[in-house]
Amino acid sequence: MSKNNKLYGYAGKILRINLSNGEIKTEPTSKYIDEWLGGPGIAAKILYDELRGWVKPFDPANRIVIGTGVLQGTVAPAACKMTISELSPVTDGWGTGASDSRFGGDLKCSGYDALV
């Protein structure tokens, strides 16, 4: 966690939903924020740590990470981007896309920085 135990622009939790068995759990965002910035940074770290070399894009072991920006859900100009990151079927490598939808702000206002 940050040096003074404040999360600043983070909500503090990551929601994990396992679509194979229906398990739902949360984990603290604080373990990522000292080294990884915002949704794309957290997503990159999660994918790097959790995807093994044998995982293919359409494999159930793949992860989809929807991440919010640090300023998402605030009135800050141009802070409305959320990202979706995964092992891409186009490149077989890390892929990410950004969106200006309300979903990212709604996710942040619900108390989550990312959905895995």
Backbone as CSV, one residue per row, in Angstrom:
resi,resn,N_x,N_y,N_z,CA_x,CA_y,CA_z,C_x,C_y,C_z
1,MET,0.847,-1.168,0.000,0.000,0.000,0.000,0.888,1.225,0.000
2,SER,0.324,2.362,-0.371,1.125,3.571,-0.421,1.731,3.866,0.951
3,LYS,2.750,4.661,0.947,3.543,4.869,2.151,2.745,5.382,3.344
4,ASN,1.703,6.171,3.108,0.932,6.715,4.227,-0.441,6.039,4.369
5,ASN,-0.584,4.855,3.794,-1.802,4.039,3.916,-3.045,4.678,3.319
6,LYS,-2.874,5.613,2.389,-4.027,6.215,1.719,-4.111,5.670,0.299
7,LEU,-5.326,5.469,-0.154,-5.530,4.925,-1.496,-5.719,6.014,-2.544
8,TYR,-5.932,7.247,-2.126,-6.158,8.375,-3.019,-7.250,8.049,-4.022
9,GLY,-6.976,7.897,-5.312,-8.021,7.706,-6.311,-8.555,6.292,-6.447
10,TYR,-8.130,5.398,-5.607,-8.566,4.005,-5.713,-9.737,3.720,-4.784
11,ALA,-10.595,2.822,-5.193,-11.734,2.408,-4.362,-11.290,1.428,-3.286
12,GLY,-10.282,0.605,-3.569,-9.719,-0.266,-2.555,-9.954,-1.754,-2.743
13,LYS,-10.817,-2.134,-3.699,-11.100,-3.567,-3.869,-11.100,-3.951,-5.344
14,ILE,-10.775,-5.219,-5.586,-10.881,-5.832,-6.908,-11.879,-6.977,-6.773
15,LEU,-12.854,-7.010,-7.655,-13.873,-8.056,-7.641,-13.448,-9.156,-8.596
16,ARG,-13.446,-10.392,-8.100,-13.104,-11.555,-8.931,-14.309,-12.473,-9.038
17,ILE,-14.685,-12.788,-10.268,-15.803,-13.697,-10.524,-15.284,-14.838,-11.385
18,ASN,-15.395,-16.065,-10.888,-14.994,-17.248,-11.638,-16.214,-17.742,-12.407
19,LEU,-16.191,-17.602,-13.715,-17.339,-17.987,-14.532,-17.495,-19.495,-14.656
20,SER,-16.448,-20.250,-14.331,-16.522,-21.708,-14.410,-17.290,-22.316,-13.239
21,ASN,-17.081,-21.753,-12.027,-17.753,-22.348,-10.863,-18.655,-21.375,-10.093
22,GLY,-18.734,-20.111,-10.548,-19.611,-19.134,-9.923,-19.072,-18.504,-8.650
23,GLU,-17.843,-18.803,-8.292,-17.259,-18.244,-7.071,-17.016,-16.741,-7.227
24,ILE,-17.376,-15.974,-6.205,-17.178,-14.528,-6.202,-16.388,-14.162,-4.963
25,LYS,-15.320,-13.378,-5.143,-14.527,-12.937,-3.996,-13.912,-11.581,-4.307
26,THR,-13.392,-10.942,-3.286,-12.719,-9.660,-3.464,-11.300,-9.762,-2.922
27,GLU,-10.460,-8.861,-3.398,-9.101,-8.747,-2.892,-8.754,-7.266,-2.827
28,PRO,-7.803,-6.889,-1.992,-7.448,-5.472,-1.879,-6.645,-4.975,-3.080
29,THR,-6.946,-3.772,-3.498,-6.187,-3.127,-4.572,-4.806,-2.723,-4.076
30,SER,-4.677,-2.547,-2.786,-3.448,-1.992,-2.204,-2.187,-2.782,-2.554
31,LYS,-2.317,-4.062,-2.849,-1.109,-4.830,-3.172,-0.544,-4.506,-4.554
32,TYR,-1.273,-3.742,-5.353,-0.819,-3.377,-6.697,-0.408,-1.916,-6.832
33,ILE,-0.958,-1.013,-6.030,-0.883,0.411,-6.354,0.475,1.066,-6.166
34,ASP,1.391,0.463,-5.437,2.709,1.076,-5.300,3.534,0.959,-6.581
35,GLU,3.274,-0.066,-7.381,4.085,-0.289,-8.574,3.311,-0.217,-9.886
36,TRP,1.990,-0.256,-9.834,1.187,-0.324,-11.053,0.122,0.761,-11.017
37,LEU,0.020,1.552,-12.073,-0.877,2.694,-12.085,-2.166,2.382,-12.834
38,GLY,-3.291,2.553,-12.185,-4.600,2.468,-12.811,-4.969,1.095,-13.329
39,GLY,-6.092,1.046,-14.033,-6.615,-0.205,-14.557,-5.679,-0.956,-15.481
40,PRO,-5.060,-0.289,-16.458,-4.154,-1.024,-17.353,-2.943,-1.605,-16.635
41,GLY,-2.396,-0.888,-15.675,-1.244,-1.383,-14.929,-1.595,-2.575,-14.061
42,ILE,-2.716,-2.471,-13.348,-3.166,-3.582,-12.515,-3.483,-4.795,-13.383
43,ALA,-4.129,-4.565,-14.531,-4.467,-5.665,-15.440,-3.209,-6.357,-15.949
44,ALA,-2.209,-5.578,-16.332,-0.961,-6.163,-16.825,-0.313,-7.047,-15.764
45,LYS,-0.312,-6.585,-14.524,0.288,-7.366,-13.435,-0.500,-8.648,-13.184
46,ILE,-1.833,-8.560,-13.168,-2.662,-9.751,-12.947,-2.447,-10.765,-14.066
47,LEU,-2.461,-10.320,-15.306,-2.282,-11.239,-16.431,-0.882,-11.855,-16.413
48,TYR,0.124,-11.051,-16.112,1.493,-11.569,-16.063,1.647,-12.635,-14.983
49,ASP,1.066,-12.388,-13.818,1.205,-13.320,-12.702,0.364,-14.580,-12.853
50,GLU,-0.794,-14.484,-13.485,-1.756,-15.580,-13.443,-1.888,-16.401,-14.718
51,LEU,-1.421,-15.905,-15.839,-1.533,-16.681,-17.081,-0.270,-17.500,-17.303
52,ARG,-0.434,-18.777,-17.496,0.681,-19.681,-17.775,0.920,-19.757,-19.280
53,GLY,2.063,-20.259,-19.662,2.448,-20.309,-21.069,1.529,-21.146,-21.950
54,TRP,0.841,-22.118,-21.383,-0.021,-23.000,-22.162,-1.417,-22.417,-22.386
55,VAL,-1.755,-21.314,-21.728,-3.101,-20.730,-21.841,-3.281,-20.110,-23.219
56,LYS,-4.379,-20.423,-23.849,-4.758,-19.862,-25.147,-5.900,-18.867,-24.941
57,PRO,-6.143,-17.967,-25.905,-7.146,-16.928,-25.724,-8.549,-17.416,-25.341
58,PHE,-9.011,-18.528,-25.871,-10.365,-18.992,-25.567,-10.389,-20.079,-24.483
59,ASP,-9.263,-20.260,-23.809,-9.153,-21.243,-22.730,-9.861,-20.714,-21.479
60,PRO,-10.557,-21.563,-20.727,-11.189,-21.102,-19.481,-10.194,-20.536,-18.465
61,ALA,-8.909,-20.844,-18.596,-7.901,-20.313,-17.681,-7.502,-18.875,-18.024
62,ASN,-7.936,-18.368,-19.173,-7.655,-16.986,-19.539,-8.376,-16.056,-18.571
63,ARG,-7.904,-14.856,-18.442,-8.530,-13.850,-17.593,-8.973,-12.681,-18.465
64,ILE,-10.073,-12.077,-18.098,-10.501,-10.799,-18.668,-10.509,-9.824,-17.502
65,VAL,-9.784,-8.734,-17.636,-9.672,-7.759,-16.558,-10.255,-6.437,-17.039
66,ILE,-11.311,-5.993,-16.385,-11.897,-4.684,-16.669,-11.396,-3.758,-15.575
67,GLY,-10.650,-2.744,-15.963,-10.034,-1.857,-14.984,-10.473,-0.418,-15.150
68,THR,-10.577,0.271,-14.027,-10.932,1.690,-14.057,-9.678,2.517,-13.857
69,GLY,-9.706,3.728,-14.370,-8.601,4.638,-14.152,-8.640,5.196,-12.738
70,VAL,-7.549,5.776,-12.309,-7.468,6.319,-10.961,-8.497,7.430,-10.762
71,LEU,-8.735,8.243,-11.772,-9.691,9.348,-11.658,-11.078,8.998,-12.183
72,GLN,-11.282,7.779,-12.587,-12.595,7.329,-13.073,-13.651,7.575,-12.005
73,GLY,-14.810,8.068,-12.414,-15.902,8.316,-11.476,-15.823,9.674,-10.802
74,THR,-14.840,10.481,-11.189,-14.735,11.840,-10.661,-15.159,12.823,-11.753
75,VAL,-15.134,14.106,-11.448,-15.493,15.118,-12.448,-14.270,15.602,-13.218
76,ALA,-13.132,14.954,-13.047,-11.911,15.336,-13.757,-12.110,15.185,-15.265
77,PRO,-11.696,16.183,-16.051,-11.845,16.099,-17.500,-11.097,14.895,-18.082
78,ALA,-11.713,14.235,-19.025,-11.120,13.111,-19.766,-10.749,11.939,-18.866
79,ALA,-11.406,11.797,-17.729,-11.102,10.703,-16.801,-12.146,9.598,-16.894
80,CYS,-12.738,9.445,-18.065,-13.857,8.505,-18.200,-13.455,7.187,-18.856
81,LYS,-12.195,6.939,-19.040,-11.759,5.714,-19.723,-11.679,4.521,-18.776
82,MET,-12.183,3.401,-19.254,-11.965,2.122,-18.597,-11.275,1.232,-19.619
83,THR,-10.583,0.225,-19.155,-9.883,-0.669,-20.074,-10.335,-2.105,-19.864
84,ILE,-10.257,-2.855,-20.943,-10.503,-4.289,-20.896,-9.244,-4.954,-21.442
85,SER,-8.630,-5.801,-20.628,-7.371,-6.448,-20.999,-7.519,-7.954,-20.897
86,GLU,-6.825,-8.672,-21.805,-6.899,-10.129,-21.844,-5.792,-10.663,-22.746
87,LEU,-5.720,-11.965,-22.811,-4.859,-12.616,-23.786,-5.627,-12.569,-25.104
88,SER,-5.118,-11.838,-26.051,-5.848,-11.532,-27.278,-5.889,-12.697,-28.277
89,PRO,-7.058,-12.983,-28.862,-7.122,-14.002,-29.899,-6.498,-13.534,-31.218
90,VAL,-6.282,-12.241,-31.370,-5.685,-11.712,-32.596,-4.168,-11.906,-32.591
91,THR,-3.534,-11.651,-31.454,-2.074,-11.682,-31.389,-1.506,-12.802,-30.532
92,ASP,-2.353,-13.507,-29.766,-1.904,-14.487,-28.767,-1.013,-13.846,-27.710
93,GLY,-1.080,-12.541,-27.574,-0.343,-11.796,-26.555,-1.302,-10.903,-25.798
94,TRP,-0.756,-10.081,-24.919,-1.585,-9.190,-24.121,-2.280,-8.199,-25.035
95,GLY,-3.584,-8.067,-24.859,-4.353,-7.102,-25.625,-5.188,-6.254,-24.691
96,THR,-5.343,-4.994,-25.040,-6.168,-4.106,-24.216,-6.914,-3.137,-25.114
97,GLY,-8.068,-2.733,-24.656,-8.866,-1.744,-25.357,-9.451,-0.786,-24.343
98,ALA,-9.746,0.426,-24.786,-10.300,1.438,-23.883,-11.690,1.829,-24.348
99,SER,-12.501,2.237,-23.398,-13.880,2.610,-23.686,-14.276,3.819,-22.850
100,ASP,-15.185,4.613,-23.378,-15.721,5.784,-22.678,-17.104,5.509,-22.107
101,SER,-17.407,4.287,-21.763,-18.759,3.963,-21.308,-18.980,4.342,-19.849
102,ARG,-20.220,4.305,-19.411,-20.567,4.571,-18.014,-20.157,3.423,-17.104
103,PHE,-19.919,2.262,-17.668,-19.638,1.081,-16.857,-18.444,1.288,-15.937
104,GLY,-17.381,1.893,-16.430,-16.190,2.108,-15.613,-16.472,2.976,-14.405
105,GLY,-17.188,4.061,-14.599,-17.560,4.929,-13.485,-18.484,4.234,-12.511
106,ASP,-19.420,3.450,-13.046,-20.330,2.702,-12.181,-19.578,1.650,-11.365
107,LEU,-18.585,1.004,-11.988,-17.774,0.017,-11.282,-17.013,0.683,-10.136
108,LYS,-16.383,1.824,-10.425,-15.634,2.548,-9.389,-16.550,3.028,-8.273
109,CYS,-17.703,3.589,-8.640,-18.652,4.075,-7.622,-19.275,2.936,-6.822
110,SER,-19.200,1.707,-7.343,-19.668,0.531,-6.597,-18.613,0.040,-5.612
111,GLY,-17.427,0.649,-5.657,-16.392,0.299,-4.698,-15.297,-0.614,-5.220
112,TYR,-15.204,-0.769,-6.559,-14.211,-1.667,-7.131,-13.335,-0.949,-8.143
113,ASP,-12.065,-1.263,-8.146,-11.124,-0.711,-9.110,-10.997,-1.578,-10.347
114,ALA,-11.316,-2.841,-10.215,-11.210,-3.771,-11.342,-12.162,-4.949,-11.146
115,LEU,-12.483,-5.564,-12.256,-13.301,-6.770,-12.282,-12.520,-7.810,-13.068
116,VAL,-12.234,-8.957,-12.441,-11.466,-10.019,-13.092,-12.393,-11.189,-13.312
